Structures are given as C-alpha cells and as structure tokens.
Amino acid sequence: MKYPRIAVLALAAIIPLAAQSAGKDFPQRDIQFVIPWNAGGSNDIAARQLQNIMQQQSGVSLIVENVPGATGSIGMTRVARSAPDGYTVGMGTSSTLAQIAQKLTPLQNDQFTPIARVSVDPLILLVPQDSPAKDLKGFLEYMKKNPGVSIGTPGTHNLNHIFAEMTARAAGTKYINVPYTGGAKVIIDLAGKQIQAAVLKPSESKGQIDAGKVRPLGVFANERLEVMPDIPTFKELGYDVFPFGPLVQMAYVVAPAGIPDDAKAKLISLFSKAIESKEFKSFADKNGVVISPLAGDDLTKEINGVQNTLNSVAAKVFTKDEGKK
C-alpha cells in the first residue's frame, strides 16, 4: 500500500514544477482571447484586428470568444478561473474596474496578470441624425425641458454610465439610463431611434456617423478628437464632466494570476508587437482610438491608479437616486 501513496506524493511534487515550466517554447497551441462584450463592439473589433496581425507577424493563433454579460464581469470571471498557463487571456476594461469599485462583482485585480494596454478610448455623446437637438447646448436644453430622456450605454455602473449621469447633471434634470450588453447593440438602437442618445466610443459609432444615421454632439475629454475635429468637448462649452477627478476609458489584455514568468514575457512580447504595429496604428487612427502602450508592471500601476480614482468617483456619482429616474 506504500507504493501508491509514494506515487501520489511524487506526482504532487511534479505538478507545480510542470506549471512553472509551462511557458517553455510558449505557445504550442491556440490562445483563447475572451472578449466580455458582444460581437461588433469596439473591444471585439480591436481584438479581431490583433488576431489577424498576430497571425501574420508571429504565426500565433488567437481564438476570439465573446462572453458578454454583467458589464464585462461574466467574461472576466471566465478568464480569472482559467488554468494559469497563458493559454487564456481576456480584454479587461475600465468598466470592470468600475464594477470592482462599487462591489458589483466579486472580481479583484489581483486575480489577473496584466499583459499589455490595447487602447485609451475617448467617449462621445450621440443622438439620432434627426434629433430635435442640433448641438450639445441644444440637447441639454431639450433634456431640461423634457425630463426622462433615454441615454443608452454599453453596460451599467461604468464610465459610459458615469458620463451619461454627468450629462444629466449638466442639464440639471433626470434621465433614463438604458444599459446594453455591448456598444454594437447601442448604436443599432440609437440609429433606429429606440433611444434618444448614447454614450459610446468613436470606434463603435463612426460607421453610423459616416452613414448619416447618428450625430455626435460632444466629447467627454479635455481636447477635441483628431478623427472628429469639429465636435466640441463638454469642457470648452463650460460643462465639467470630471468634477471628482480624471477618468480614463481603456482596454487591456490580462491573463489569470500565477501564469509562468516565461509565458507572461512571451504574451507581453506578442501583444506589444501587434499593438505597436503600423497596421494596428492605422486601424486606431481611422477609428478615433488612442494607442498609448503600457505593459507588465507599468500597466499594473496604471490599472491600480485608475482603480483608485474610480473607487472615489463612483461613490460620489452613483447615489441612490441616480439613473432612475
């Protein structure tokens, strides 16, 4: 009876060593890339760009899987619970950090290994093309005269939702928040006039803007966007949408906590090379996406900084009466 016990103990000793060396010659198979939003949204589009670029650059296959729900928490929980071998990664966003700040998800940042930042994305306020409001000032006046205007956002209790709330505060009125499982669904309903306004990224809305279906009114930023130079910022018109501190909407790649060091280093190298490629920068320029590379420990510091800001801001913005409105 001794021998089976010895074999079990030997196996138990070998498993940790195998996990530590799992990154040797990494990767040896496809890498699963979990996108916690619907297909067609900005994060999904960016992920598929990286998928093509990485295949061409390095011959590595990324398998993009959309796992939407709970403002990104369902997909990111899948990533956190995956085997820490480097073969599952996910697209974290500021929305996940906002959920953590409000304790709306059991997720914590220490469940992940930060790999590389994909983008920093400005957010804009949009209305259907034939909205009675022709500019930002006109829309805020319209909101004030018509309490209960509907504003769609991908997810809830995230940066999009915060800026929808800031829009209503600028108008001095209440509104109705309409959350969706992704930006692709928001823009469809906005163009179809199912909602009266939306807070989205340029990359999620540029196609419908160019098609004359929706119209951008204002940018939630301190400076105008190069891709939309005619659209004013809230700030330049005298509306403060950052009363509690700066907010950054960003997307970044993470793996589960505890992946082997060599697998982490290879993932950082693969994603950084793809993100900083001419092809991805061209995609970013066309879609109003800002590329601001960070990786590894530097990205960890940035995530922690954004988390600290959101911990403070979310508590001040999302009161009991917020959104209901």
C-alpha positions in Angstrom: 0.0 0.0 0.0 3.0 2.2 0.4 3.8 2.5 -3.3 0.5 4.2 -4.5 1.0 6.7 -1.7 4.6 7.4 -2.8 3.4 7.8 -6.4 0.7 10.3 -5.4 3.3 12.3 -3.4 5.7 12.3 -6.3 3.0 13.4 -8.7 2.0 16.3 -6.3 5.6 17.4 -6.3 5.9 17.3 -10.1 2.7 19.3 -10.9 4.0 22.7 -9.5 7.2 22.2 -11.5 5.3 21.5 -14.6 3.2 24.6 -14.1 6.4 26.7 -13.7 7.9 25.4 -16.9 4.6 25.5 -18.9 5.9 28.6 -20.6 8.9 26.9 -22.2 8.5 27.2 -26.0 5.3 29.0 -25.4 2.8 29.0 -27.2 2.4 25.5 -28.5 -1.3 25.8 -29.3 -4.0 28.4 -29.9 -4.6 31.1 -27.3 -8.2 31.8 -26.3 -9.0 35.5 -26.2 -12.1 36.2 -24.2 -13.9 39.4 -25.0 -16.5 40.2 -22.3 -18.8 42.1 -24.7 -21.0 41.4 -27.7 -19.5 40.8 -31.2 -19.3 44.0 -33.2 -18.4 46.3 -30.3 -15.2 48.3 -30.1 -13.3 45.8 -28.0 -14.4 42.9 -30.3 -13.3 44.8 -33.4 -9.9 45.7 -31.8 -9.4 42.0 -30.7 -10.1 40.8 -34.2 -7.6 43.3 -35.6 -5.0 41.9 -33.2 -6.0 38.4 -34.1 -5.1 39.0 -37.8 -2.0 41.0 -37.1 -0.6 38.4 -34.6 -1.2 35.6 -37.0 0.7 37.4 -39.8 3.5 38.7 -37.5 4.2 35.6 -35.4 2.1 32.8 -36.7 0.2 32.6 -33.3 -3.5 31.9 -33.5 -5.8 33.9 -31.2 -9.3 32.4 -30.9 -11.6 35.3 -30.1 -14.6 34.3 -28.0 -17.4 36.7 -27.0 -18.7 36.2 -23.5 -20.9 39.2 -22.7 -22.9 40.0 -19.6 -22.9 41.9 -16.3 -20.9 44.8 -17.7 -17.9 42.5 -18.6 -17.9 40.5 -15.3 -19.1 37.2 -16.8 -16.3 37.0 -19.4 -13.6 38.3 -17.0 -14.7 35.7 -14.4 -14.1 33.1 -17.0 -10.5 34.4 -17.5 -9.8 34.6 -13.8 -10.9 31.0 -13.3 -9.0 29.6 -16.3 -5.9 27.5 -15.9 -2.9 29.8 -15.2 -0.9 28.5 -18.2 -1.0 31.5 -20.5 -3.4 29.9 -23.0 -6.4 32.0 -21.9 -6.4 35.8 -21.9 -9.1 38.4 -21.7 -9.9 42.0 -22.6 -10.1 44.0 -19.3 -11.6 47.5 -19.4 -12.3 50.4 -17.2 -15.8 49.1 -16.9 -14.5 46.1 -15.0 -12.7 48.4 -12.7 -15.8 50.5 -12.1 -17.7 47.3 -11.2 -15.0 46.4 -8.7 -15.1 49.9 -7.3 -18.8 49.5 -6.5 -18.5 45.9 -5.3 -20.9 44.8 -8.0 -18.6 41.9 -8.9 -16.6 39.5 -6.7 -13.6 40.0 -9.1 -10.4 41.7 -7.8 -7.4 42.9 -9.8 -5.1 40.5 -8.1 -6.9 37.7 -9.9 -5.2 38.8 -13.1 -1.8 39.2 -14.7 -1.7 42.5 -16.7 -0.1 41.9 -20.1 -0.5 45.0 -22.4 -2.7 48.0 -22.9 -4.6 47.9 -26.1 -6.1 51.4 -26.2 -7.3 54.5 -24.5 -10.7 55.4 -25.8 -12.5 58.7 -25.7 -16.2 58.7 -25.2 -18.7 60.8 -27.1 -22.4 61.8 -26.7 -24.5 60.9 -29.8 -28.1 61.4 -30.9 -30.1 60.1 -33.9 -29.5 62.2 -37.0 -33.0 63.8 -37.0 -32.9 64.6 -33.2 -34.6 67.9 -32.4 -31.3 68.9 -30.8 -28.7 70.1 -33.3 -25.8 70.7 -30.9 -24.7 70.0 -27.4 -26.2 73.1 -25.9 -29.5 72.4 -27.6 -29.6 68.9 -26.4 -29.0 69.9 -22.8 -31.8 72.4 -23.1 -34.0 69.8 -24.6 -33.2 67.4 -21.7 -34.1 70.1 -19.2 -37.5 70.8 -20.9 -38.2 67.1 -21.3 -37.2 65.2 -18.2 -36.7 61.4 -18.8 -34.7 61.5 -22.0 -33.2 58.0 -22.6 -29.4 57.6 -22.9 -28.1 54.2 -23.9 -24.8 52.8 -22.6 -22.9 49.5 -23.1 -23.1 48.1 -19.6 -24.1 49.8 -16.4 -22.3 51.5 -13.5 -19.3 52.0 -15.7 -17.6 55.1 -17.4 -20.3 55.3 -20.0 -22.9 55.4 -17.3 -20.9 57.9 -15.3 -20.8 60.3 -18.3 -24.5 59.8 -19.0 -25.1 60.9 -15.4 -22.7 63.8 -15.9 -24.7 64.8 -19.0 -28.0 64.9 -17.0 -26.3 66.8 -14.2 -25.1 69.4 -16.8 -28.7 69.8 -17.9 -29.9 69.9 -14.3 -32.5 67.2 -14.8 -33.3 63.4 -14.5 -32.9 60.9 -17.3 -33.4 57.2 -18.1 -30.3 55.0 -18.4 -30.7 52.2 -20.8 -27.9 49.6 -20.4 -27.0 47.1 -23.2 -24.6 44.2 -23.3 -22.3 46.0 -25.8 -21.8 49.1 -28.0 -22.9 47.3 -31.2 -26.4 47.0 -29.8 -26.5 50.5 -28.5 -25.6 52.1 -31.9 -28.2 50.0 -33.7 -31.0 51.1 -31.4 -29.8 54.7 -31.5 -29.8 54.8 -35.3 -33.3 53.2 -35.1 -34.4 55.9 -32.7 -35.3 53.4 -30.0 -33.3 55.6 -27.6 -32.7 59.3 -27.7 -29.0 59.5 -27.0 -26.0 57.3 -26.3 -22.5 57.4 -24.8 -20.1 55.5 -27.0 -16.6 55.3 -28.3 -15.9 56.7 -31.8 -14.9 53.2 -33.0 -18.3 52.0 -32.1 -20.2 54.7 -33.8 -18.1 56.1 -36.7 -19.8 53.8 -39.3 -23.2 55.1 -38.4 -21.9 58.7 -38.2 -20.4 58.4 -41.7 -23.7 56.9 -43.0 -25.7 59.8 -41.7 -27.7 57.8 -39.2 -26.4 59.4 -35.9 -24.7 62.6 -35.0 -22.0 63.3 -32.4 -22.7 66.3 -30.1 -19.8 66.4 -27.6 -16.6 64.7 -26.4 -16.0 63.7 -22.8 -12.4 64.9 -22.8 -10.3 67.9 -22.3 -9.3 68.2 -26.0 -11.1 67.6 -29.3 -10.5 64.4 -31.2 -8.3 64.3 -34.3 -10.8 62.0 -36.0 -13.7 64.4 -35.2 -12.1 67.8 -35.1 -15.5 69.7 -35.5 -17.1 68.1 -32.4 -16.6 70.3 -29.3 -15.7 69.0 -25.8 -18.0 69.5 -22.9 -15.2 71.4 -21.2 -14.8 74.1 -23.9 -18.6 74.7 -23.6 -18.3 75.2 -19.9 -19.6 71.8 -18.6 -17.4 70.0 -16.1 -17.7 66.2 -16.6 -14.7 65.4 -14.4 -15.8 67.1 -11.1 -14.4 64.3 -9.0 -11.1 63.6 -10.8 -9.9 62.4 -14.3 -11.4 59.3 -15.7 -9.7 57.1 -18.4 -11.6 54.6 -20.5 -9.1 52.0 -21.5 -8.9 48.4 -22.7 -6.0 46.0 -21.8 -5.1 42.3 -22.1 -4.9 40.2 -18.9 -4.2 36.6 -18.2 -5.1 34.7 -15.0 -2.9 35.4 -11.9 0.0 33.0 -11.5 1.0 32.2 -15.1 4.6 31.2 -15.6 7.1 34.0 -16.0 8.2 32.9 -19.4 4.7 32.6 -20.7 3.9 36.1 -19.3 7.0 37.5 -21.0 6.1 35.9 -24.3 2.5 37.2 -24.1 3.8 40.7 -23.4 6.1 40.5 -26.4 3.4 39.1 -28.8 0.7 41.6 -27.9 3.0 44.6 -27.6 4.4 43.9 -31.1 0.9 43.6 -32.5 -0.4 46.7 -30.7 2.5 48.9 -31.8 2.4 47.7 -35.4 1.7 50.0 -38.3 -1.4 48.0 -39.1 -3.0 48.5 -35.7 -2.0 52.1 -35.5 -3.7 52.7 -38.9 -6.8 51.0 -37.6 -6.7 53.2 -34.5 -6.3 56.4 -36.4 -9.3 55.6 -38.6 -11.5 54.8 -35.6 -10.5 57.5 -33.1 -8.7 55.1 -30.9 -5.6 56.3 -29.0 -2.7 53.9 -28.7 -0.7 54.5 -25.5 1.4 51.4 -24.9 1.9 50.0 -21.4 2.9 46.5 -20.4 3.6 44.4 -17.4 4.4 46.2 -14.2 3.8 49.6 -15.8 0.3 48.5 -16.8 -0.3 47.2 -13.3 0.5 50.6 -11.8 -1.9 52.3 -14.3 -4.7 49.9 -13.5 -4.2 50.5 -9.8 -4.3 54.2 -10.4 -7.5 54.1 -12.4 -9.0 51.8 -9.8 -8.2 54.3 -7.0 -9.9 57.1 -9.0 -12.9 55.0 -9.7 -13.2 54.0 -6.0 -13.6 57.6 -5.2 -15.6 58.8 -8.2 -18.2 56.0 -8.4 -19.2 56.5 -4.7 -20.0 60.2 -5.5 -21.7 59.7 -8.8 -23.9 56.6 -8.2 -26.2 57.7 -5.4 -29.5 56.0 -4.6 -31.4 58.4 -6.8 -29.0 58.2 -9.8 -30.3 57.0 -13.2 -33.8 56.4 -12.3 -35.1 58.3 -13.0 
